């Protein structure tokens, strides 16, 4: 069968960090005879070569190429291209991994859209990824109508015929930014680029030892020499004008402005910051016309102007001030509505002294050039915030705590100017997000795990994100768990910071079921068990009830239904097998369709005659464990004192 995808993995001394990469290749839903994995070992000196050889011996679709160390990833990737047989070539780093359906989905998407380049949604585990690019699917994207230029890592799928037609290859040798040169040219020469945004295809992982190549401090002279080569590609394939300026702006923003801003700048040693500024200043003066910086956000334009004017002390002072400016998002209400969570919140920017305020009547300062001092910089940003307030935005993003997969949720935003005294106002965003657990993960249901809520606030030129929280001390109680799309979804405040999160299919004791009493349940004359549960269900839901004999352990499963009683309660109804219940005591468990077990602290005591069933309360599991532990401690103390166990028999 023809090979659909060739996965090329450059390898150099990854140690145990390659294991998740390997595991993800073996988990792919694309059949093994439809893709190949080519590991190119670039002279590793650890145990990896032997590990890969053993892997290749076991799996026919995996091969290994060994070569002398070349110094960087460019040559191993090129060697992999030459050895590839697939219709598409996918590049993966040895310390990252793929989503299980990545190859199957990206290949199908590329074929369906006749794409030369397919960009799969990324999740950054300790590493930044271009979140805005993956807000939605983009079947046909270009650098002119999508933020493609924000994603220049090599982790893409490219049509092999396109690589052969263009002769496109990675720069080789010990150098930086070889991926920028390669990916930028691919974007500019491709007939079509497709962005798959509804499934996480690639997990970009920061290693625990922080030994990823991208986290190593670089030598500024060589780095910015290599950066100029990426700028050369843009100038080779575009004409002077707005599009070229917008593309060049990416390097000014990411490689220069962001490095010379906030905590990132302040964390560097003084001598290294000065060396970076010297090289950045040279590139800005040499390569960037006035149109490049014009499209930056107001705060970024300030930093760019200070770089151009080589004002080191002012850059440091501005970074110290700007680190104190951050968004805050406060949850105001959370409720279930027909299977969806409505999450209401307010968001605004705060500084070291509290909420930022603006004077709407103040004259607008000049926006061009570097500000004379911090006061002028602050006035510029305040004016930009007031002027652009009608376009301000607050997005709610759910992020999987384990994988860092992020998904935007629909939000309705209103904007309010709140008087703050002395003629000044606060700029407050009020949002209502709709979270549908059945489709909140890019159209798919939320997977089991913990999902944290973040709010991205775009206001006054800033776009920053923060956790949704902390909840006010007197915040209204959160709604109960919901059973939606076969998943148990529990809204909760995190214990330490009172931020808003969702627990999907994990919580059991926190659902509130342990607080049930016999008054919440009844058995009718027709042997129908009815229990009022603190659980939201959007409509009638089929479940099961398991009855377990407390003496023998024998279990009986009965079909049951949950029906909505109100927004915070559901009614469980199950027909009891009365002939099998006589003269026994039964534990009760609720079992949704996904196989989870939700223990109910209710016992059914059945008498000798039909219909004589009483609902009582069993000892909570936690209490039972504590009693048993206490009994063991007491028994141990007795043994310790007597050296033997004494048994007393009743005559």
N, C-alpha and C positions, 0 to 999 in steps of 0.2 A: 504494500500500500504506500502511495506517495507520502513523504514526510510533510506535514503541514507547518510545523514550527521547529526551528532549531534554537535551543536556549544556550547561549554562550556565557560561561561563568569564568572570569579571570580569578586565579587563586594564588595567594601568597601568604603562607604562615597564618591561616585563620584560627588554628587550634580548634577548640570546641565550638567556636562561633559558626562553623560551617554546618553543624548538625541540623539546625532548623532549616537552612537553605536546602540541604539534601532531603530532609523530610517533606518539605513542601513540593519538591519535584516528584516524589513518590506518591503524593496525595492528589496529583492533578487529575481532574475528571476527564481530560482529553485522553483517549486510549493510548497506552504506551507505544503501539505500533504507528501512531500518527504524529509523534514528536520525538525529538532526540535532545539529549543534554550533553554539551561538550564542555568539560572542565579543562581549562588551559592552565596547567601548573607552571607558574612563572618562577621556577627555581626554589620552591619551598624547602626549608631546612628543618621543619618539624615533622610530625608523623602523618601529615596530610597526604603526601604522595601515595603511601601504602594504603591509607584509608580509601582513597579514590580508586586505586587499582582494584581493591577488593570489591568495591561497589560496582565497578564496571564489569567485573567478572560475573557478578550475580544478576545484573540487569542489562539485557542486550541493547536497550535504547540509550544507554549511558556510555560515554567514551571519555578517555583522558589523554591529553597531549602534554608531554613533559618538555620543558625547554629551559635554557639558562635564564637567569634573572635578567630582565630587561630594564628594570628601574621604575616602571609605572604600568598602568593598566592598558595603555593604548595598543602596544604590540600584542599582548595576549588576546585582546578583543579582535584585532585584525586577523590573527592566526585562526581564531574561531570562525570568523566570516568565511575565510578560504576553505575551511573544512566542512562548512555547513551544507546541508542538502535540502533544507526546508523551504517552503514557499515564503515564509517569513522568518526573520531572525530576531530573537528577543535577548536583551542584555540584562543580566542579573549580577549583582555583586555578591561575593562569597559570605558576607555577614548579614545579608538581607534575605527576605524570603517572599514567596508568592502566595496570594490567596488560592484556595483549592481549585476554584473554577477559572483562574486568571487566563490560562492559555486557551481554554475552550471559548471563553467569552470574547477575548481580544481578537482571536483569529476570526470568529464568526462576524464580529463587528467590522473588522478590516475588510473582509470579503464583501459583506453586504454594502459597504460604503465605498468600495474600490479605493481604499486608502493606501498610500505609500508609507505612512507613519501612523501608528496607533498609540495613543497615550492613555494608559490605564490609570484609574484613580489610585492615589497614593495615601498611605497613612504614615505619619512620622512618629516613631517611638523614640522620643528624646531628640528628634531632628525636625527642623522646619520643612513643611511641604506647602506647595501653592494651593491653599484651600479654595480660593475664589475660582481657579480654573476648573475645579471639579464640582462646582455648584450644581451643574446639570450636564446631561449628555450633549455633545456637540458633534453631530455626524460629519459635518463639513466645516472645518475651522481653518483659518489662516491667521498669520501674524497681524493682519489688519483688523480682524473682527473678533479676536479672542486673545486672552492673556497667555498665549503659548510661550512667549518669551520668558515667562516666570518659571517655566519648568525646563531647565537645561541639564539635568542629570541624564545619564545615558540609558535609563531604565525604560526603554521604549521597545516596541515591536515594529520592525521595518521590513518592507517587502524586499526580498533578496534581489529580484529583478531590478528594482530601483537602485539598490546599492551597486549592482553591476553596470547599469546604464550610466550612472553618474560617476562611478569610480570612487565613491565616497568612502573614506577610511579615517580612522582615528590618528591624530599626530602621535608619534612614538617617542620613546626616550624618557629621561627623568625631567618631567615638566608638569606644570599645573594647568588646569582648565582645558585639558584635551577634549573633555566632553562638551564644553561650551562651543568649541570650534566645530565639532562634528554635528551636534544637534541643531545649532543655528543654521548651518548650511542645509541640513535635511529639511528643516521647516521652510526655508526660502526656495528650495528646488523641488519640493514635493508637489505633485498634482493635487493631492488632497491629504489632509491630516484629520484624523478622527479622534475625539476625546470621549472615553468611556467613563462617565461620572457616577454611575449608580451602583457600582460594585468595587470594593477595594481589591485591586489587583496586585499592588506592590506595597510591601511593608519595609520602610526605610528605617533602619534600626541603629541607634547609638549603642555601641558596645559598652559593657560595664567597665571595661578597662580604658574606655575613651580612646582606643587605638585606631579608630576609623581614620582613613587618610584625610577626610575633610575636617577633622578636629585637631590636626597637627598644626602648630604655628609655622607659618611660611616665611620665606625670605622675601621681603618686599620688592626688591629690584627684579628678581626673576619672575615673581608672581605677576607684576604689572606689565612686564615684557610679554608674558604669555597672554595676558588680558588683551593687549593691543592686537594680537592675532585674531581674537574673536571679533573685535571691532572691525578689522580688515574684511572679515567675511560679510558683515553687514554692509559695508561700503561697496564691496564687490558686486553684490546682488540687489542693491536698491539705489534709487536716485536721491539726490539731496531733496529734503522736504520733510513734511510732518511725519510720514511713516518712518523714515530713517531716524529722525529725532526720537520718536517714541521707542524704537528698538534700542538705540544707544542709551536711552534713559534707564533701561534695566540695569546696566553695569554701573552707572552713576549711583542709582538708588541702592542696589543690593551690595555691590562690592566696595562702595565708598561711603555713602551717606549713612547706611545702617551700621557700618563698622565704626563710624565716628560719632555715634549717638548713644545717649543713655548709659545704662549699665555696661553695655558691651565695650564702650570706649573706656569707661572708668576702671574696668577690670584689668586693663593692660598696663604693663610697666611704662613709665614716662618715656624712656628712651625709645621703646618700640613704637609708641604712639607717634612720636615725632618723626621716626623713620617712615612710618606709613603715610603720614600727612605729606611728607616731601614727595613721595612717589605719586600719591593721588593728585596733588596739586599739579604736577608735571603733566599727567594724563588729561586732567580737566582743561588746562590751558591749551594743550596741544591738539586735543581731539574733539572737544565738545563745544559746539556753537551755542548761542543764547537760547535757541529753541529747545535744547535738550532739558535744561533745568526748569523751563517754564511750565512743563506739564506735571511737575512734582507737586505733592501736597504742600500746603503752606509751611508746615514745620520742617519738611525735608528741604524746601527751597532755602530756608535759613541756614541749614547745615551745609548745603551745597555752595552757597555764597561764601560762607566762612572758609570752606576748603579752597575755593578759587582765590580768595584773598589771603590765604596762608595765615590765618589768625588762630594760632594754636591755643592761646590762653582763653580766648572767647569760646572756642569749641568745647573746652573742658568745662567752663562756667555754664554754658548752655546745657551740656549733658547733665550736670549736677542738678540744674533746675528742672529739666524735663523728666528726670527719673521720678520726681514727685507728682507728676501728672498722670493720672490713670482713671479708667472708668470704674464705676460702681453700679451694680445692677441688683436691685432689691426686689425679691418676690413679694407680691401683695396678695395673691390668691391662687389656689390650685383646686380644680374641681373636675370631676368626670362629667362628660356630656355625651351620652350615647356611644360609649366605647372609645372616646377620645379625651385626652387630658387638655384642659384649657389652663394655660399657665400665664398669669398676669404679672407684670413686673414694671418697675421704673428704672431708667438708666440715665446717668449723667456723668460728666467728668468732675473729678475732685483733684485739688492740689494739696500741698502740705497743711494749709490752713482751713480746709473744708471744701465745700462745693464751689466750683469755679463760677464766677459771675461776670457779666459783661455790662457795659454801659451802651445801650442801643443808640444813644444820641451823640456819642463821642465821634469826632471826625475820623474818617478812615485814614490810617497811615499809609505811606507808600509801601507797595508789596515787592518792589524790585530791589536787588542788591542786598548786601549784608546789613543787618540792623546795627545801629551804633552801640547798643548795649542791651542787657536783658530786659529792661523796662520796655524798650521799643519792640523787642521780639514778642513779649507777652501781649502788647497792644495789637500787634499784627494778628496773632492767633485769635485773640478775642474778637476782633473785627471780622475775621474770616468765619468764625463760628456763628456770629449773629447774622451775617449776610447770607450764609448758606444753610441756615437752620431748616428751611423747608425741604431740603434734600437730605437731611440727616437720617441715619438708618440705624436700627438695632436688630440684629439677627440672633436667633437662638440656635445654637449648635449642640447636638447630642454627640458625645465622644465616649467610645468604648474604653473603659479604664484599662483593660488588658491589652488591646491591640492598637489603641489610638485612632481607630477608624472614626471619621467625623461626618455628620450628615446635618444639613440645614433643615430647619423646620419652618413651615409657613408662619409668618408673623404679620399681624396688623399693627401699625404704629400710628400713634397720634403725637403731636408735638405741642408742648405747652411752655409758655414764657411765664415763669413764676416770679413775682416781685420778691426782691431780696433786700429792700431798704436802700435809701440814698439814691433812688432812681435806677439802681442796677437790677438785673434780672438773672435768674437761673434758667438754663436751657435744658428742659427735662423731656425725655422720651418716655412714652407710656406704651408698652407693647402687650399684645395678647397672642401667645403662640399656641398653635394647635398641634398636639403630638398624638399621632395615631399609631399605637404600637404595632398594628398590623401592616403598616407601610412606612414607618419612620426611618428605615435604613435604606434610603434611596429607592423606595417602592417595595422593599422587602420588609418582613417582620423583624423587629428587634431580636437579636440573638440573646441567648442566656448570658447573664453577667451583670456588671454594674455599669451604668451609663451616667456620666456626669454632664450637667447642663452648663454651657458657657454662653455668654452674650458678647457678640462683636458689635462695638459701638463706633460708628463712623460719624464724626462731628468735628467741625472746625479744622478739617484736614487730617485729623488723627483717625486711624483705624486700629483700635486695640481691643483685646478681649479680656474678659474676667469671668470668674465663676459666678453663677447666679446665686447670690447670697452675700453675707449671712442673712438668714431670716430674722426679722425683729423678734425680740423676746416675747412679745405679746401677739405674735402672728397667729392667725386662725389655724386650727388644727388641720393637718393634711387629710385628704380623703383616704378611704381604705384602699386596699389592694383591688385591682381589677383583674378579671379573667377575660382576656381579649385575645382572639386568634389562637386559642389554646395555650396562651402564656399567662403566668401569674405576674402582674406588673404592680410593684409596690413603690409609690412615691415616698421619699423619706428625706429628712435633713441629716447631713453627715454629722457624726458625733462631735468632732472637735470644732469645726468652723460653722456648722449649721448652713452648709450650702445644699442646694437642691440636687438630688440625684434620683435615679430609678434603679430598682433592683428587679431584674427579670429572671424569673424561674430559679431564684436562689433562696430567698427568705422563706422560712416556715414559721418560726416562733414569733416573728415580727408582724404576722398578718392580723393579729388580734383574735384569732380563733381560740386561743388558750383562755380567753375571757368568757367563753360561752358558759351558760348555766342551764340546768334543766328547764328553767322558765323559757329558754329560747327554743325548746323542742317539744314535740308532742307526737304521740302515736294514736291514730284514729281508730275507730271501731272496725274499720276495714283494713287495719294493719298497714297504714301508710305513714311512714316516718316523715315529719315535716320539721325543718330546722331553719330558723332565720339567721343568716350568716352576714357578718360585716364584710361584704364582698360586692364589688360592682360588676355587673354583667350587662352588656348592651342589649341582649335579647335572649330568648330561650336557648339554653346551652345544654347539650347532652354530656353527662359525666357518669361516674360510677361511684358506688359506695361499697366499701369492703367491710364485712363484719367478721371479726376474728374472735373465736371462742377463747376466753381468758384462761381456761383450764387446759384444753387440749391443743390449742393453736390452730384448729381447723378454721378455714377461711371460706366465706361465701361472698361472691360478687353480685351486686344487684345494679341494674340500670337505674339511672336517676336523671333528673333534670333540674337545672337552675333557672329560675325566672326572676326578672327584675321586680323588686318590691318598691324601691325608690332609688335615687341616685347612689345611695351609700349602702344598700342592703340587697341581698338576693335570697330567694326562698328555695331551699333544697327539698325535693320531694322524691321519696323512694319507696316502692312497694316492698314490704318485708316478707320473707318466706316463713310465714308463721308456723308451719308444721315443723320446720327445722330449728326453731328458736326455743323450744320448750325446755324449761328447767335449766337454763344456762345464762351466763353473763357474757356479753359481747362488746368488744371495743369497736369503735366506728372510725373509718378513714374515708376522706373524700379523695377521689382520684380523677383529676381532669384528663383530657384525652392525650396529653403528652407523657403520661405515665408517672407524673409526680404524685407523691403521697402527702396529703395534708391531714395530719392527725387531728381529730376532734376529741376534746376532753369529755366525751359523753359515753356512758355505758348504758346498754340496753339489758335490763334484768327481766328475763322471761320466766313466767310461772309455769305450773304444770298444765294449765288449761289454755286453750286457744284464746288469743286476744289479751292475755294477761301480761302485757309488756309495760315496764316502768322505765322512764328515762332518769338516770342519776348521773352524778358527776364523778369521773375518775380522778385519781390523784394526778396533778400535773407531772409531766415527765421530769422536770427539773427537781420538783420536790421529792419524787421517788428516788432519784439518783442521790440526793442529799441524805435521805434517810438510810439508804444502803451504805453510803460512805461512812456515815456516823456509826452504823452497826458494825462495820468492819473495824473501825478504829477502836470501838469499845471491846470487841472480841480480841483484838490484838493486845490491848492493855491488860485484859484478864489473863491471857496466855503469858504475857510478860511477867505478871506478878506470881502466878502459880506454877509456871513451867509446864502445865498440862491443861487439857480441856476436861471439864467436869460436866457430865450429863446427868440431869435429874429426871427420873422417871416417876410418873404418877402411879401410885399403887392402884 
